[in-house]
């Protein structure tokens, strides 16, 4: 029996494509192993969004070569740096294209309670710091009928929340149509949108989320900076004021909405005044969760050629400052629901998520995985570390 293992770095799109690769690998003569165990074939699905992602990808390849007879490397790093990777690791095979959809979960493929579904690939926005458009290419969209067919298969295999994902999810267009169509699937308890650029959040989309109980009260809207000069240098399609007004509109229509974001610290030309503008905007919005990234110079991008590069010590200090705010605002958001009854979808025994993205841990003697579970929230339930 052939043994294989898959290791995934990076975003939800990569996670989905690894799931699709697993589906292709599974048949009556194969067995999936955990990363770190010996196998006949290892697949490393790489990421190149930062220099650290490149390093981790190379590290995973080295480890795989010690454990497997055959190592296949795919993902963004492999697509952009195929020649250099082959020089560094002559034994590997490069897989440039991942499958766009999984097979029907043959051979007992594991399906998570909260399952990603890739409906869009590629990006043409070319934010000045981002290497992804060079790795992923032009936008492609999965047809609605294929989305519905795949979601139905996932639900029949045990998924209870579908997370719609893409490299630039909003570029699919008409997300309200997708959400409304998915909401008709029986035994699908929740539909969640993954990261969505602010310019794609329309009045129609806000109204759709507000009016459909299956759609999660959670939006992840990357901010990246709260300073207009930096936003312009980043080639972002909004101002700080545009972003703030959008948040106010969302909270007016969906008062309990969890709003999470990404912020880059140490972008070229970010001085103390520009960083303070970011802090001020974050303090006004009070996100329910922050994902913080020190700026990482990427070859081919416009930002790599900009003057005014910020030194590593300053990046580290700003990262630490924002990380403190991350914990503070996450706690404050959860505390709004203390003593109130909430509903979670249990992903694994004793752990799950609310619709608005509060992670909860609780005593679960009956193992309620895959079920909606109601409890009165108290301090012991809050899992702030994830």
C-alpha positions as CSV (number, residue, x, y, z in Angstrom):
1,X,0.0,0.0,0.0
2,X,1.3,3.4,-1.0
3,X,1.8,5.8,1.9
4,X,1.6,9.6,1.3
5,X,1.7,12.8,3.4
6,X,0.9,16.4,2.6
7,X,2.3,19.5,4.4
8,X,0.6,22.8,3.8
9,X,1.9,26.3,4.4
10,X,0.1,29.6,4.0
11,X,-3.5,30.6,3.3
12,X,-6.9,29.0,3.2
13,X,-6.6,28.7,-0.6
14,X,-3.5,26.5,0.0
15,X,-5.4,24.5,2.6
16,X,-8.2,23.9,0.2
17,X,-5.9,22.8,-2.6
18,X,-4.1,20.4,-0.3
19,X,-7.5,18.9,0.5
20,X,-8.1,18.5,-3.3
21,X,-4.7,16.9,-3.7
22,X,-5.5,14.5,-0.9
23,X,-8.7,13.6,-2.7
24,X,-6.7,12.8,-5.8
25,X,-4.1,10.7,-4.0
26,X,-6.6,8.6,-2.1
27,X,-7.7,5.3,-3.6
28,X,-7.9,1.7,-2.5
29,X,-4.1,1.3,-2.5
30,X,-3.1,4.4,-0.6
31,X,-2.9,5.5,3.0
32,X,-2.3,9.0,4.4
33,X,0.4,9.6,7.0
34,X,1.0,12.5,9.3
35,X,3.9,14.9,8.5
36,X,7.0,13.6,10.2
37,X,6.2,10.0,9.5
38,X,7.9,8.0,6.8
39,X,6.0,7.7,3.5
40,X,6.5,6.9,-0.2
41,X,5.4,10.3,-1.4
42,X,5.5,13.7,0.3
43,X,3.7,16.8,-1.1
44,X,4.8,20.2,0.2
45,X,2.3,23.0,-0.6
46,X,4.5,26.1,-0.3
47,X,3.8,29.8,0.4
48,X,5.9,32.8,-0.6
49,X,4.0,35.7,0.9
50,X,6.9,36.6,3.2
51,X,10.6,35.8,3.5
52,X,9.7,33.7,6.5
53,X,7.2,31.7,4.5
54,X,10.0,30.9,2.0
55,X,12.3,29.8,4.8
56,X,9.6,27.5,6.3
57,X,8.9,26.1,2.8
58,X,12.6,25.1,2.3
59,X,12.7,23.7,5.8
60,X,9.7,21.5,5.1
61,X,11.2,20.3,1.9
62,X,14.5,19.3,3.6
63,X,12.6,17.4,6.2
64,X,10.4,15.6,3.6
65,X,13.5,14.5,1.7
66,X,14.7,12.7,4.8
67,X,11.3,10.9,5.2
68,X,10.1,10.0,1.7
69,X,11.2,8.3,-1.5
70,X,9.5,11.0,-3.6
71,X,8.9,14.6,-2.8
72,X,6.6,16.8,-4.8
73,X,6.6,20.6,-4.3
74,X,3.7,22.8,-5.3
75,X,2.2,26.2,-4.2
76,X,3.2,29.8,-4.7
77,X,6.9,29.5,-3.8
78,X,7.3,26.6,-6.2
79,X,5.6,28.5,-9.1
80,X,7.7,31.6,-8.6
81,X,11.1,30.0,-7.8
82,X,11.0,26.7,-9.7
83,X,14.6,27.0,-11.0
84,X,16.2,28.0,-7.8
85,X,14.3,25.3,-5.9
86,X,15.5,22.7,-8.4
87,X,19.1,23.8,-8.0
88,X,18.8,23.7,-4.2
89,X,16.9,20.4,-4.2
90,X,17.6,18.5,-7.4
91,X,15.6,15.4,-6.2
92,X,12.2,17.2,-6.0
93,X,9.4,17.3,-8.6
94,X,7.6,20.5,-9.1
95,X,3.8,20.5,-9.5
96,X,2.8,23.9,-11.0
97,X,-1.0,23.5,-10.9
98,X,-3.1,22.1,-8.1
99,X,-6.6,20.6,-8.7
100,X,-9.4,23.2,-8.7
101,X,-11.9,20.8,-7.0
102,X,-11.6,17.7,-4.8
103,X,-12.9,14.3,-6.0
104,X,-15.9,12.9,-4.0
105,X,-13.9,12.2,-0.9
106,X,-13.0,8.6,-1.8
107,X,-11.1,6.3,0.5
108,X,-12.4,7.8,3.7
109,X,-11.0,11.3,3.2
110,X,-11.3,13.5,6.3
111,X,-13.8,16.3,6.1
112,X,-13.7,19.0,8.7
113,X,-16.7,20.4,10.4
114,X,-15.6,23.8,9.2
115,X,-14.5,23.3,5.6
116,X,-12.9,25.7,3.1
117,X,-14.3,26.0,-0.4
118,X,-12.2,27.8,-3.0
119,X,-14.5,29.7,-5.4
120,X,-11.9,32.1,-6.9
121,X,-8.2,32.1,-7.7
122,X,-5.8,34.7,-8.8
123,X,-5.5,38.5,-8.2
124,X,-5.0,41.5,-10.4
125,X,-5.0,44.2,-7.7
126,X,-1.1,44.4,-7.5
127,X,-0.9,45.9,-4.0
128,X,2.7,47.2,-4.0
129,X,4.0,44.9,-1.3
130,X,2.3,41.7,-2.5
131,X,4.0,38.9,-4.5
132,X,0.8,36.9,-4.8
133,X,-0.5,38.2,-8.2
134,X,2.8,37.1,-9.7
135,X,2.4,33.6,-8.3
136,X,-1.3,33.1,-8.8
137,X,-1.9,35.0,-12.0
138,X,-5.2,36.3,-13.4
139,X,-8.6,35.9,-11.7
140,X,-10.5,32.7,-12.3
141,X,-14.0,32.0,-11.0
142,X,-15.7,28.8,-10.1
143,X,-19.2,28.6,-11.7
144,X,-22.1,28.8,-9.2
145,X,-23.4,25.3,-10.1
146,X,-20.0,23.8,-9.3
147,X,-19.9,25.7,-6.0
148,X,-23.3,24.3,-5.0
149,X,-22.4,20.8,-6.1
150,X,-19.2,20.8,-4.2
151,X,-20.7,22.3,-1.1
152,X,-23.5,19.7,-1.1
153,X,-20.9,16.9,-1.3
154,X,-18.9,18.4,1.6
155,X,-22.0,18.7,3.7
156,X,-23.0,15.1,2.9
157,X,-19.5,14.1,4.1
158,X,-19.9,15.9,7.5
159,X,-19.1,19.6,6.9
160,X,-21.4,21.9,8.8
161,X,-19.8,25.3,8.0
162,X,-18.5,26.3,4.6
163,X,-15.9,29.0,4.5
164,X,-15.9,30.6,1.1
165,X,-12.3,31.5,0.2
166,X,-10.2,32.8,-2.7
167,X,-7.0,34.7,-3.3
168,X,-9.1,37.8,-4.0
169,X,-12.6,36.6,-2.9
170,X,-14.5,39.7,-3.8
171,X,-13.4,39.4,-7.5
172,X,-15.9,36.5,-7.9
173,X,-18.6,39.2,-8.0
174,X,-22.1,38.7,-6.8
175,X,-21.2,37.1,-3.5
176,X,-24.8,37.7,-2.3
177,X,-26.0,35.3,-4.9
178,X,-23.5,32.6,-3.8
179,X,-24.5,33.1,-0.1
180,X,-28.2,33.0,-0.7
181,X,-27.9,29.8,-2.9
182,X,-25.7,28.0,-0.3
183,X,-28.2,28.9,2.4
184,X,-30.7,26.5,0.9
185,X,-28.5,23.4,1.5
186,X,-29.9,21.1,4.2
187,X,-27.7,20.4,7.2
188,X,-25.4,23.3,6.3
189,X,-25.5,25.3,9.5
190,X,-23.2,28.1,8.6
191,X,-21.6,30.0,5.7
192,X,-18.6,32.2,6.4
193,X,-16.7,34.6,4.1
194,X,-12.9,34.5,4.4
195,X,-10.7,37.6,3.8
196,X,-12.5,40.2,1.7
197,X,-11.0,43.4,0.4
198,X,-13.0,46.5,1.7
199,X,-13.9,47.8,-1.8
200,X,-16.0,44.7,-2.5
201,X,-18.3,45.1,0.5
202,X,-21.4,46.4,-1.0
203,X,-24.7,47.6,0.5
204,X,-26.3,44.4,-1.0
205,X,-23.7,42.2,0.7
206,X,-24.2,43.8,4.1
207,X,-28.0,43.4,3.7
208,X,-27.6,39.8,2.7
209,X,-25.5,39.0,5.8
210,X,-27.9,40.8,8.0
211,X,-31.0,39.0,6.7
212,X,-29.8,35.4,6.5
213,X,-29.3,33.6,9.8
214,X,-27.0,31.0,8.3
215,X,-24.4,33.6,7.1
216,X,-21.8,34.2,9.8
217,X,-21.8,37.6,11.5
218,X,-18.1,38.0,10.8
219,X,-16.1,39.9,8.2
220,X,-12.3,39.8,7.8
221,X,-11.5,43.1,6.1
222,X,-7.7,43.8,5.6
223,X,-6.8,47.4,6.7
224,X,-3.0,47.1,6.3
225,X,-2.5,50.8,7.4
226,X,-4.5,53.6,8.9
227,X,-2.5,56.3,7.2
228,X,-3.5,57.7,3.8
229,X,0.0,58.3,2.5
230,X,1.0,54.7,3.3
231,X,-2.3,53.3,1.8
232,X,-1.5,55.2,-1.4
233,X,2.0,53.8,-1.5
234,X,0.6,50.3,-0.9
235,X,-1.8,50.8,-3.9
236,X,-4.8,50.1,-1.7
237,X,-8.1,51.2,-3.1
238,X,-9.5,53.2,-0.2
239,X,-8.6,55.9,2.3
240,X,-8.7,55.6,6.1
241,X,-11.9,57.5,6.2
242,X,-13.5,55.2,3.6
243,X,-12.6,52.2,5.7
244,X,-14.0,53.8,8.9
245,X,-17.3,54.7,7.2
246,X,-17.6,51.1,5.9
247,X,-17.1,49.7,9.4
248,X,-19.7,52.1,10.8
249,X,-22.2,51.0,8.1
250,X,-21.6,47.3,8.9
251,X,-22.1,47.9,12.6
252,X,-25.3,49.8,12.0
253,X,-26.8,47.0,9.9
254,X,-25.1,44.0,11.8
255,X,-24.6,45.2,15.4
256,X,-23.1,41.9,16.6
257,X,-20.7,41.5,13.7
258,X,-17.1,40.4,14.5
259,X,-14.7,42.5,12.4
260,X,-11.2,41.2,12.0
261,X,-8.3,42.6,10.0
262,X,-4.7,42.4,8.8
263,X,-2.1,45.2,9.5
264,X,1.4,45.6,8.1
265,X,3.9,47.3,10.3
266,X,7.2,48.9,9.0
267,X,6.1,49.5,5.4
268,X,8.6,51.8,3.6
269,X,8.1,55.5,4.6
270,X,6.1,54.6,7.7
271,X,7.4,57.1,10.3
272,X,6.1,57.6,13.8
273,X,3.3,59.9,12.6
274,X,2.1,57.4,10.0
275,X,2.2,54.5,12.5
276,X,0.4,56.7,15.1
277,X,-2.4,57.2,12.5
278,X,-2.7,53.4,12.3
279,X,-2.9,53.1,16.0
280,X,-5.5,55.9,16.2
281,X,-7.7,54.2,13.6
282,X,-7.4,50.8,15.2
283,X,-8.4,52.3,18.6
284,X,-11.5,53.9,17.0
285,X,-12.6,50.7,15.4
286,X,-11.5,48.2,18.1
287,X,-11.3,45.1,15.9
288,X,-12.4,41.8,17.4
289,X,-9.1,40.4,16.2
290,X,-5.9,41.7,14.6
291,X,-3.4,39.8,12.4
292,X,-0.1,41.7,12.4
293,X,2.7,41.3,9.8
294,X,6.1,43.0,9.8
295,X,6.6,44.3,6.2
296,X,8.6,41.7,4.2
297,X,10.5,42.9,1.1
298,X,9.4,40.8,-1.9
299,X,11.3,40.6,-5.2
300,X,9.3,41.9,-8.2
301,X,7.1,44.1,-6.1
302,X,7.0,47.9,-6.4
303,X,7.5,48.4,-2.6
304,X,10.8,46.6,-2.7
305,X,12.2,49.5,-4.8
306,X,10.8,52.3,-2.5
307,X,13.2,54.5,-0.5
308,X,12.6,54.8,3.3
309,X,12.9,51.2,4.2
310,X,12.2,50.7,8.0
311,X,14.8,49.0,10.1
312,X,14.1,45.6,11.7
313,X,14.3,46.9,15.3
314,X,11.5,49.5,14.6
315,X,9.4,46.9,12.9
316,X,9.8,44.6,15.9
317,X,8.8,47.4,18.4
318,X,5.7,48.3,16.4
319,X,4.7,44.7,16.0
320,X,4.9,44.3,19.8
321,X,2.8,47.4,20.4
322,X,0.1,46.2,18.1
323,X,0.2,42.7,19.5
324,X,-0.7,44.1,22.9
325,X,-3.7,45.8,21.3
326,X,-4.7,42.6,19.6
327,X,-5.1,40.8,23.0
328,X,-6.9,43.8,24.5
329,X,-9.5,44.2,21.8
330,X,-10.1,40.5,21.5
331,X,-10.8,40.3,25.2
332,X,-13.1,43.4,25.1
333,X,-15.1,42.0,22.2
334,X,-15.7,38.6,24.0
335,X,-16.6,40.4,27.3
336,X,-19.6,42.0,25.6
337,X,-21.2,38.5,25.6
338,X,-20.2,37.5,29.2
339,X,-23.2,36.1,31.0
340,X,-25.2,35.8,27.8
341,X,-26.3,32.7,26.0
342,X,-24.3,32.1,22.8
343,X,-24.4,29.5,20.1
344,X,-21.2,27.8,18.9
345,X,-20.6,25.3,16.2
346,X,-18.5,22.6,17.8
347,X,-15.5,21.8,15.5
348,X,-13.9,19.2,17.8
349,X,-14.7,17.9,21.2
350,X,-15.0,20.8,23.6
351,X,-14.0,23.6,21.2
352,X,-15.8,25.7,18.6
353,X,-16.6,29.1,17.2
354,X,-19.5,31.6,17.5
355,X,-20.9,33.0,14.3
356,X,-19.0,36.3,15.0
357,X,-15.7,34.5,15.5
358,X,-15.2,34.1,19.2
359,X,-13.3,30.8,19.9
360,X,-14.8,29.0,22.9
361,X,-13.6,26.0,24.9
362,X,-15.9,24.1,27.2
363,X,-16.5,20.8,29.0
364,X,-18.0,18.4,26.5
365,X,-18.5,15.0,28.0
366,X,-20.9,13.8,25.2
367,X,-18.6,15.1,22.3
368,X,-20.8,17.5,20.4
369,X,-18.6,17.7,17.3
370,X,-20.5,18.9,14.3
371,X,-23.4,20.2,16.3
372,X,-24.7,23.6,17.3
373,X,-24.3,24.0,21.0
374,X,-25.7,26.7,23.3
375,X,-24.0,27.9,26.6
376,X,-23.8,30.9,28.8
377,X,-20.5,32.4,28.2
378,X,-18.1,32.9,31.2
379,X,-14.4,33.8,31.5
380,X,-13.2,30.2,31.5
381,X,-14.6,29.7,28.0
382,X,-12.6,32.3,26.2
383,X,-9.7,30.9,24.1
384,X,-7.7,34.1,23.4
385,X,-4.5,32.4,22.2
386,X,-5.9,31.3,18.8
